[in-house]
């Protein structure tokens, strides 16, 4: 039954419909607030700071997947970056608000489960996209991270609420950092997992450039090391 295309399409459409309704309900309850997007304690600037530390944002093309109110656009503009931005969002009501808040923003209606991504970006940023419980969360995450990763020239930054929490909220998904790291490694050899900025959240960076040096160091990282330390010649004998 699960391999039946009709079943799969119906299942995906049902998930998307539930997601739209969830955000509509939260929007009626909380209004234009991070709470509508599932973030209850107002730390968006912290999250965006960490996610955008994946690499050089200035001069880059950004896809903001699940952009909500488009506040990543506002964050990047506030930092006076030169960048190209496209927000991708499932809920039309959130899109309308994003366009009111940021008149110059570019946002498209996008269903991560069924829509193809047209075009390429340098970096894709996903914040809060995978925070709600659904059937087969890890399968959903891996499938869609692979799709997003294929649209990038440089990489993907994505955050999660982690499983090491003091209490759990109904309908929220608490991701195992170990399992997410495994998913990342199946997508690309070059992965960074960060849990250094909040105790109950983490993010991963997935990099396209996974070329290595002759002594098995990722080339991009190797460039950040002072030349004298790129080998053991500096060691005293």
Residue pairs with C-beta under 8 A, 6 or more apart in sequence:
1 7
2 8
9 114
12 111
12 113
12 114
13 114
15 113
15 134
16 90
16 111
16 113
16 114
19 90
19 91
19 132
20 90
20 91
22 132
23 36
23 37
23 90
23 91
23 93
23 94
24 91
24 93
26 35
26 36
26 37
26 38
27 36
27 93
27 94
29 35
29 36
30 36
32 69
32 97
32 101
34 40
34 42
34 44
34 71
36 68
36 69
36 94
37 68
37 69
37 128
38 128
38 131
38 132
38 172
39 47
39 128
43 198
44 71
44 75
44 127
45 75
46 197
46 198
47 127
47 159
47 201
47 203
48 71
48 72
48 75
48 127
50 159
50 194
50 197
50 203
51 125
51 127
51 157
51 158
51 159
51 203
52 75
52 76
52 125
52 157
54 123
54 125
54 155
54 156
54 157
54 205
55 123
55 154
55 155
55 205
55 207
57 76
57 81
57 83
57 123
58 81
58 82
58 83
59 82
59 83
60 83
60 84
60 121
60 122
60 123
60 154
61 83
61 84
61 85
61 86
61 120
61 121
61 122
61 123
62 72
62 76
62 83
62 84
62 85
62 86
62 121
62 122
62 123
62 124
62 125
63 86
63 88
63 117
63 121
63 123
63 124
63 125
63 148
63 151
63 152
64 70
64 72
64 73
64 85
64 86
64 87
64 88
64 124
64 125
65 88
65 110
65 112
65 124
65 125
65 126
65 129
65 148
66 88
66 89
66 90
66 112
66 126
66 127
66 128
66 129
67 73
67 87
67 88
67 89
67 94
67 98
67 107
68 89
68 94
68 98
68 128
69 94
69 97
69 98
69 101
70 87
70 98
70 99
70 101
70 102
70 105
70 107
71 101
72 85
72 87
72 125
72 127
73 85
73 87
73 98
73 102
73 105
74 101
74 102
76 83
76 85
77 102
85 105
85 106
86 106
86 107
86 108
86 119
86 121
87 95
87 98
87 105
87 106
87 107
87 108
88 107
88 108
88 110
88 112
88 117
89 95
89 98
89 107
89 108
89 109
89 110
90 109
90 110
90 111
90 112
92 109
95 107
95 109
98 105
98 107
99 105
99 107
110 117
112 129
112 144
112 147
112 148
113 140
113 144
117 147
117 148
117 150
117 151
119 151
120 151
120 152
120 153
121 151
121 152
121 153
122 152
122 153
122 154
123 152
123 154
123 155
123 156
123 157
124 148
124 149
124 151
124 152
124 155
124 156
124 157
125 156
125 157
125 158
126 148
126 156
126 157
126 158
126 159
127 158
127 159
128 159
129 158
130 137
130 140
130 141
130 158
130 160
130 173
130 175
131 160
131 161
131 172
131 173
132 171
132 172
132 173
133 171
133 172
133 173
134 140
134 173
137 173
137 175
138 179
138 183
141 175
141 180
141 183
142 183
142 186
142 187
145 156
145 158
145 183
145 184
145 187
145 206
146 187
148 156
149 155
149 156
149 187
149 188
149 206
149 208
152 208
153 208
154 207
154 208
154 209
155 205
155 206
155 207
155 208
155 209
156 205
156 206
157 203
157 204
157 205
157 206
158 203
158 204
158 206
159 201
159 202
159 203
160 173
160 175
160 177
160 180
160 201
160 202
160 203
160 204
161 172
161 173
161 174
161 175
161 200
161 201
162 174
162 175
162 176
162 177
162 195
162 200
162 201
162 202
163 174
163 175
163 176
163 177
164 177
164 199
164 200
165 174
165 200
166 200
168 174
175 202
177 193
177 195
177 202
180 193
180 202
180 204
181 191
181 193
181 204
184 191
184 193
184 204
184 206
185 191
187 206
188 206
188 207
188 208
188 210
189 210
190 206
190 207
190 209
190 210
190 218
191 204
191 205
191 206
191 207
192 204
192 205
192 207
193 202
193 203
193 204
194 202
194 203
194 204
194 205
195 201
195 202
207 218
207 220
209 218
209 219
209 220
210 218
211 218
211 219
211 220
212 218
212 219
213 219
213 222
213 230
215 231
217 230
222 230
228 234
